[in-house]
Each structure stands twice: as structure tokens, then as C-alpha cells.
Amino acid sequence: MPSTPTGIVYDASAGHPDTLPVVLVHAGVADRTMWDPQWSWLVERGAAVRVDLRGFGESATPTDPIDHVADVLGVLDDAGLRAAHWVGASFGAGVVAEVAVAAPERIASLTLLAPGGSLLAVQTEDLKAFVAAEDEALEAGDLDAAVEANLDAWVVGRGRSRADVDPALLDHVARMQRRAFELAAEFGDVGEVELEPPVLERLGEIGAPTLVVTGAHDLEACRDAAQRLLTGVAGARGEQWPDAAHLPSLELPERFRELLSGWLEEREGRAGQ
């Protein structure tokens, strides 16, 4: 698989002249394989890129500080792409929103799933409980418990039990999250470049068509972030799925395919008018 000169691993497919590329940026509990259910049809559609953010999946080259925006823009440059439709999940949605502010000319549209990362504005009680559980497990050196805390918060979600979730989904996220913990241990204490002013104060600068998707079983903090996007980004469109938590594209891949396909067709149709 290709990688940038700075060590960011990604997958890329060739494109067609009548479609813009789609760039996929994963959640903080995941890596680029979270897009497996969508990858084949996106490749068939045209140019597509999915990236492992630094510290996730196979992008193991450390830097201090980590600059995710520069890294993903570096992937576009390395792949020879200019503008694209961007899809970001959770932490990746925050990265994508920052790209939209820092380099708006690279953005044709945004699809933001369960917005997190730099888009989180409030420490809700359910988010505090998750952070406390994860911190306690990591401080005790119990990686299994730390993974389980993430599964409960982000895959099972509010108001559900493990019995409500596909075991294969739990296993997939557990593998991705464990890999992220292992890389974090290798990286040590590194910082991250932060957008100044922060993206939450600059939502009005986002001019690209924006779709925001949330799950009713997600944490309150992410649903609050989604509402801030819908209020702050002119013309933003929102959908809430009553039967999903924090990873709607993984939980309900066929529904997400239909949604994203229609969204992209609408954007391409308007671009061609």
C-alpha cells in the first residue's frame, strides 16, 4: 500500500473524469479498515482514498507534535488529488472539519458521522464516565479493560446492551482500538497541533455542503456537537438514526451506502449544472 514521505499509510483507487474523489477519515476507535463495507463500491464509483491517521492502523511513524490536518492533506498531494468529497467519523470528523477551515479549496462536500474530536464542546456525564473508566484501566495497565470501556461507550452506546450489537462488529472495533493503544504506548507522550482559533469558533467559515449523521444511542456530547454543526454551518443537513450508536457506517453499512451514494450524486449533479 502507498504511504506519504512522512509515513502516512493509505489506500487509493484510480478515478473517472466525471466524478470527484472521496476521502475517508476514520474514527478514534478505528483505522482505515472501518470503511471496508463501503470501499468496494466507492472504488467502483471512481477515485477514493482511505487513510490511517498517524498513530492508528499502519501509520506508525511518530512525530511531535502530530498534525493530522497536514497529514491528510499530504495524502491528497501524494495521491495527486486536488479537491474531494470528505467523509469523517468521530475524531476523523473533527479532522475533516478542520481541513474545511484550513484548506477550503480542497473540499467539495463534507459528510460528518457522529462528530467528535475537536468538534466536542461539552463534557457530558456519559463522556466523563467513559473517560474515567478508560483512564482507570490504562493506569492499571489493563488493556483489555480499556478496550472494553471503548466498546461499551462507542459501539454499544446509551440504552443498549451487548446483545443488541453484532459480535463481529465488537470484534472488529476491539482489534482496531487495541492497535491504537499499542501504538500510543510506542509513541509515548506526544502533542497534537491545534487549529487556532479552534474549529468550533469557525463553523461559519465552512462553506461546503455538509451532511451530519448521528445515532440516537450515541453519547450526549456527540449529539451536542452535531447540533452545533447544524446550527453553525450554513445549510447543513442532519440525519439521526434511531437504531445506531457512534459508528453508523459500520452498524448499518447498506443504509449508509444508500445515504452517501445519494448525497454524492446530488452534489455531482449540482456541480454539473
ABEGO torsion letter per residue (X at the ends): XBBBAAGBBBBBBBBBAABBBBBBBBBAABBAAAAAAAAAAAAAAEBBBBBBBBGBEABABBBOBBBAAAAAAAAAAAAGBBBBBBBBBEAAAAAAAAAAAABAAABABBBBBGBBEAABABBBAAAAAAAAAAAAAAAAGBAAAAAAAAAAAAAAEBGBBAAABBAAAAAAAAAAAAAAAAAAAAAEBBBBBBBOBBAAAAAAABABBBBBBBBAABBAAAAAAAAAAAAABBGBBBBBBAABBABAAAABAAAAAAAAAAAAAAAAAAAAX
